[in-house]
Amino acid sequence: MDGNENFIHVRDRRFDIVVSYLFSSVATIAVLWLLQPKQIKELFDSSNLYLTISVLLAFGVYAQVMTRFICELFFYRVQHRLHWFFRDDKSAYGFFNDMGVRHQRRIAYTEARRILREQGEGTEDVRRGELHMLYVATTLLILASAYAWKFKDSQVALGWSSIAILTFTVAIYADSLQHEHEVRQFSRREFKDKIRSQLCSIGLIGEE
């Protein structure tokens, strides 16, 4: 990757991060507003501009951190295994299983993506950021559903739950399509050899 490509990648990545946090902030406020409009309105009416911006940023950071934790703990595991079950030959786990990775396939996948990024495939991170927004929305909708089941009537709760399930389904499907695109890149000779070498060096597969 030359200097210009590296600059473009860093610029795109930073822009992607800013957009992701802004989305998280706005989405969190929107969900809270729909659940408790009176309280949220009072919060903003009684706050000055700087405090309002700080609250928005805090909501965005909270949503991002919580989503990343839930993704690693649950969402990504479910997506990988469902994709592997239904489309073995096109899934990331299927690719690494064929390569000889029997455990820690998620780590293998992360290493392979890092190699793509180092080779100038910066657009993958941008696509990942866009997909992450779906997982952020899913997290917020699940929390909203739990709140609605506790404090709202059943019809409202069912509505939130339905939207949460639909969003999660879309996220899983979109993520699976992205994995299929990545697997096609992983399978290219110049990338596959580097991936195999890296996985050997960290002990995920044995030497051939």
C-alpha positions as a Markdown table, in Angstrom:
| # | Residue | x | y | z |
|---|---|---|---|---|
| 1 | Met | 0.0 | 0.0 | 0.0 |
| 2 | Asp | 1.6 | 3.3 | -1.1 |
| 3 | Gly | 1.3 | 6.6 | 0.8 |
| 4 | Asn | -1.7 | 7.9 | -1.1 |
| 5 | Glu | -3.6 | 4.6 | -0.6 |
| 6 | Asn | -2.8 | 4.6 | 3.1 |
| 7 | Phe | -4.0 | 8.2 | 3.5 |
| 8 | Ile | -7.3 | 7.4 | 1.7 |
| 9 | His | -7.8 | 4.3 | 3.8 |
| 10 | Val | -7.1 | 6.2 | 7.1 |
| 11 | Arg | -9.4 | 9.0 | 6.0 |
| 12 | Asp | -12.2 | 6.6 | 5.0 |
| 13 | Arg | -11.8 | 4.7 | 8.3 |
| 14 | Arg | -11.9 | 7.9 | 10.4 |
| 15 | Phe | -15.0 | 9.1 | 8.5 |
| 16 | Asp | -16.6 | 5.7 | 9.0 |
| 17 | Ile | -16.0 | 5.8 | 12.8 |
| 18 | Val | -17.4 | 9.4 | 13.0 |
| 19 | Val | -20.6 | 8.3 | 11.1 |
| 20 | Ser | -20.9 | 5.2 | 13.2 |
| 21 | Tyr | -20.8 | 7.1 | 16.5 |
| 22 | Leu | -23.2 | 9.8 | 15.1 |
| 23 | Phe | -25.6 | 7.1 | 14.1 |
| 24 | Ser | -25.4 | 5.4 | 17.5 |
| 25 | Ser | -26.1 | 8.7 | 19.2 |
| 26 | Val | -29.1 | 9.6 | 17.1 |
| 27 | Ala | -30.5 | 6.1 | 17.1 |
| 28 | Thr | -30.3 | 5.9 | 20.9 |
| 29 | Ile | -32.0 | 9.3 | 21.3 |
| 30 | Ala | -34.7 | 8.3 | 18.8 |
| 31 | Val | -35.4 | 5.0 | 20.7 |
| 32 | Leu | -35.5 | 6.8 | 24.1 |
| 33 | Trp | -37.8 | 9.5 | 22.6 |
| 34 | Leu | -40.2 | 6.9 | 21.3 |
| 35 | Leu | -40.2 | 5.1 | 24.7 |
| 36 | Gln | -40.3 | 8.2 | 27.0 |
| 37 | Pro | -41.0 | 11.3 | 24.9 |
| 38 | Lys | -41.9 | 13.5 | 27.9 |
| 39 | Gln | -38.8 | 12.8 | 29.9 |
| 40 | Ile | -36.4 | 13.2 | 26.9 |
| 41 | Lys | -38.0 | 16.5 | 26.0 |
| 42 | Glu | -37.6 | 17.7 | 29.5 |
| 43 | Leu | -33.9 | 16.6 | 29.5 |
| 44 | Phe | -33.1 | 18.6 | 26.4 |
| 45 | Asp | -35.2 | 21.6 | 27.3 |
| 46 | Ser | -33.4 | 22.0 | 30.6 |
| 47 | Ser | -29.9 | 21.5 | 29.1 |
| 48 | Asn | -27.6 | 24.0 | 27.3 |
| 49 | Leu | -26.0 | 23.2 | 24.0 |
| 50 | Tyr | -22.8 | 21.8 | 25.3 |
| 51 | Leu | -24.5 | 19.6 | 27.8 |
| 52 | Thr | -26.8 | 18.3 | 25.0 |
| 53 | Ile | -23.9 | 17.5 | 22.7 |
| 54 | Ser | -22.1 | 15.7 | 25.6 |
| 55 | Val | -25.2 | 13.7 | 26.3 |
| 56 | Leu | -25.5 | 12.7 | 22.6 |
| 57 | Leu | -21.9 | 11.7 | 22.5 |
| 58 | Ala | -22.2 | 9.7 | 25.7 |
| 59 | Phe | -25.2 | 7.8 | 24.3 |
| 60 | Gly | -23.3 | 7.1 | 21.2 |
| 61 | Val | -20.3 | 5.7 | 23.0 |
| 62 | Tyr | -22.5 | 3.7 | 25.3 |
| 63 | Ala | -24.4 | 2.1 | 22.4 |
| 64 | Gln | -21.1 | 1.4 | 20.5 |
| 65 | Val | -19.4 | -0.3 | 23.5 |
| 66 | Met | -22.4 | -2.3 | 24.4 |
| 67 | Thr | -23.0 | -3.4 | 20.8 |
| 68 | Arg | -19.4 | -4.5 | 20.4 |
| 69 | Phe | -19.5 | -6.5 | 23.6 |
| 70 | Ile | -22.8 | -8.2 | 22.6 |
| 71 | Cys | -21.5 | -8.8 | 19.0 |
| 72 | Glu | -18.4 | -10.6 | 20.2 |
| 73 | Leu | -20.4 | -12.5 | 22.8 |
| 74 | Phe | -23.5 | -13.5 | 20.8 |
| 75 | Phe | -24.3 | -11.8 | 17.4 |
| 76 | Tyr | -21.1 | -12.8 | 15.5 |
| 77 | Arg | -21.2 | -16.3 | 16.8 |
| 78 | Val | -24.8 | -16.8 | 15.7 |
| 79 | Gln | -24.1 | -15.3 | 12.3 |
| 80 | His | -21.0 | -17.4 | 11.7 |
| 81 | Arg | -22.6 | -20.6 | 12.7 |
| 82 | Leu | -25.9 | -20.0 | 10.8 |
| 83 | His | -23.9 | -19.1 | 7.7 |
| 84 | Trp | -21.7 | -22.1 | 8.1 |
| 85 | Phe | -24.7 | -24.4 | 8.5 |
| 86 | Phe | -26.7 | -23.1 | 5.5 |
| 87 | Arg | -23.9 | -22.2 | 3.1 |
| 88 | Asp | -20.8 | -24.2 | 4.2 |
| 89 | Asp | -18.8 | -23.7 | 1.0 |
| 90 | Lys | -19.3 | -19.9 | 1.0 |
| 91 | Ser | -19.0 | -19.1 | 4.7 |
| 92 | Ala | -15.9 | -17.8 | 6.5 |
| 93 | Tyr | -16.0 | -20.7 | 9.0 |
| 94 | Gly | -16.3 | -23.2 | 6.2 |
| 95 | Phe | -13.3 | -21.6 | 4.5 |
| 96 | Phe | -11.1 | -21.8 | 7.6 |
| 97 | Asn | -12.4 | -25.3 | 8.5 |
| 98 | Asp | -11.2 | -26.5 | 5.0 |
| 99 | Met | -7.9 | -24.8 | 5.7 |
| 100 | Gly | -7.5 | -26.8 | 8.9 |
| 101 | Val | -8.6 | -24.4 | 11.6 |
| 102 | Arg | -10.5 | -26.5 | 14.1 |
| 103 | His | -10.8 | -24.0 | 16.9 |
| 104 | Gln | -10.8 | -20.2 | 17.2 |
| 105 | Arg | -12.1 | -19.7 | 13.7 |
| 106 | Arg | -13.2 | -16.2 | 14.7 |
| 107 | Ile | -9.6 | -15.3 | 15.4 |
| 108 | Ala | -8.6 | -16.8 | 12.0 |
| 109 | Tyr | -11.2 | -14.6 | 10.3 |
| 110 | Thr | -10.0 | -11.5 | 12.1 |
| 111 | Glu | -6.4 | -12.2 | 11.0 |
| 112 | Ala | -7.5 | -12.8 | 7.4 |
| 113 | Arg | -9.3 | -9.5 | 7.4 |
| 114 | Arg | -6.2 | -7.7 | 8.8 |
| 115 | Ile | -4.2 | -9.1 | 5.9 |
| 116 | Leu | -6.7 | -7.8 | 3.4 |
| 117 | Arg | -6.5 | -4.4 | 5.0 |
| 118 | Glu | -2.7 | -4.4 | 4.9 |
| 119 | Gln | -2.9 | -5.2 | 1.2 |
| 120 | Gly | -5.0 | -2.1 | 0.5 |
| 121 | Glu | -8.5 | -3.6 | 0.7 |
| 122 | Gly | -9.7 | -0.6 | 2.8 |
| 123 | Thr | -13.2 | -0.7 | 1.6 |
| 124 | Glu | -13.8 | -3.8 | 3.6 |
| 125 | Asp | -13.6 | -1.8 | 6.8 |
| 126 | Val | -16.1 | 0.7 | 5.5 |
| 127 | Arg | -18.6 | -2.1 | 4.6 |
| 128 | Arg | -18.0 | -3.5 | 8.1 |
| 129 | Gly | -18.8 | -0.2 | 9.7 |
| 130 | Glu | -22.1 | 0.0 | 7.7 |
| 131 | Leu | -23.0 | -3.5 | 8.9 |
| 132 | His | -22.1 | -2.6 | 12.4 |
| 133 | Met | -24.9 | 0.1 | 12.4 |
| 134 | Leu | -27.4 | -2.7 | 11.8 |
| 135 | Tyr | -26.1 | -4.5 | 14.9 |
| 136 | Val | -26.2 | -1.2 | 16.9 |
| 137 | Ala | -29.9 | -0.9 | 15.8 |
| 138 | Thr | -30.5 | -4.5 | 16.8 |
| 139 | Thr | -29.0 | -3.9 | 20.3 |
| 140 | Leu | -31.1 | -0.8 | 20.9 |
| 141 | Leu | -34.3 | -2.5 | 19.7 |
| 142 | Ile | -33.7 | -5.5 | 21.9 |
| 143 | Leu | -33.2 | -3.2 | 24.9 |
| 144 | Ala | -36.3 | -1.2 | 23.9 |
| 145 | Ser | -38.3 | -4.4 | 23.6 |
| 146 | Ala | -37.2 | -5.5 | 27.0 |
| 147 | Tyr | -38.2 | -2.2 | 28.4 |
| 148 | Ala | -41.6 | -2.3 | 26.6 |
| 149 | Trp | -42.4 | -5.8 | 27.9 |
| 150 | Lys | -41.7 | -4.5 | 31.4 |
| 151 | Phe | -43.4 | -1.1 | 31.4 |
| 152 | Lys | -45.6 | -0.9 | 28.3 |
| 153 | Asp | -48.6 | -2.9 | 27.1 |
| 154 | Ser | -48.2 | -6.1 | 25.2 |
| 155 | Gln | -49.1 | -4.7 | 21.8 |
| 156 | Val | -46.4 | -2.0 | 22.1 |
| 157 | Ala | -43.9 | -4.6 | 23.3 |
| 158 | Leu | -44.8 | -7.0 | 20.5 |
| 159 | Gly | -44.2 | -4.2 | 18.0 |
| 160 | Trp | -40.7 | -3.4 | 19.3 |
| 161 | Ser | -39.9 | -7.1 | 19.4 |
| 162 | Ser | -41.0 | -7.6 | 15.8 |
| 163 | Ile | -38.8 | -4.7 | 14.6 |
| 164 | Ala | -35.9 | -6.1 | 16.6 |
| 165 | Ile | -36.2 | -9.5 | 15.1 |
| 166 | Leu | -36.6 | -8.1 | 11.6 |
| 167 | Thr | -33.5 | -5.9 | 12.0 |
| 168 | Phe | -31.4 | -8.8 | 13.4 |
| 169 | Thr | -32.5 | -10.9 | 10.5 |
| 170 | Val | -31.4 | -8.3 | 8.0 |
| 171 | Ala | -28.1 | -7.8 | 9.9 |
| 172 | Ile | -27.4 | -11.6 | 9.7 |
| 173 | Tyr | -28.2 | -11.8 | 6.0 |
| 174 | Ala | -26.2 | -8.7 | 5.1 |
| 175 | Asp | -23.2 | -9.9 | 7.2 |
| 176 | Ser | -23.4 | -13.3 | 5.5 |
| 177 | Leu | -23.3 | -11.7 | 2.1 |
| 178 | Gln | -20.3 | -9.6 | 3.2 |
| 179 | His | -18.5 | -12.8 | 4.4 |
| 180 | Glu | -19.1 | -14.5 | 1.0 |
| 181 | His | -17.5 | -11.5 | -0.7 |
| 182 | Glu | -14.5 | -11.7 | 1.8 |
| 183 | Val | -14.2 | -15.4 | 1.3 |
| 184 | Arg | -13.8 | -14.9 | -2.4 |
| 185 | Gln | -11.0 | -12.6 | -1.7 |
| 186 | Phe | -9.4 | -14.9 | 0.9 |
| 187 | Ser | -9.4 | -17.6 | -1.8 |
| 188 | Arg | -7.3 | -15.6 | -4.2 |
| 189 | Arg | -3.9 | -17.2 | -4.4 |
| 190 | Glu | -1.9 | -14.1 | -3.3 |
| 191 | Phe | -4.1 | -13.7 | -0.2 |
| 192 | Lys | -4.6 | -17.4 | 0.6 |
| 193 | Asp | -0.9 | -18.1 | 0.9 |
| 194 | Lys | -0.4 | -15.1 | 3.2 |
| 195 | Ile | -3.3 | -16.1 | 5.4 |
| 196 | Arg | -2.1 | -19.7 | 5.7 |
| 197 | Ser | 1.4 | -18.5 | 6.6 |
| 198 | Gln | 0.0 | -16.2 | 9.3 |
| 199 | Leu | -2.3 | -18.8 | 10.8 |
| 200 | Cys | 0.6 | -21.2 | 10.9 |
| 201 | Ser | 2.8 | -18.6 | 12.7 |
| 202 | Ile | 0.2 | -18.1 | 15.4 |
| 203 | Gly | -0.5 | -21.8 | 15.8 |
| 204 | Leu | -4.0 | -22.1 | 14.5 |
| 205 | Ile | -3.0 | -24.6 | 11.8 |
| 206 | Gly | 0.0 | -26.9 | 11.4 |
| 207 | Glu | 2.6 | -26.7 | 8.8 |
| 208 | Glu | 1.9 | -28.6 | 5.6 |
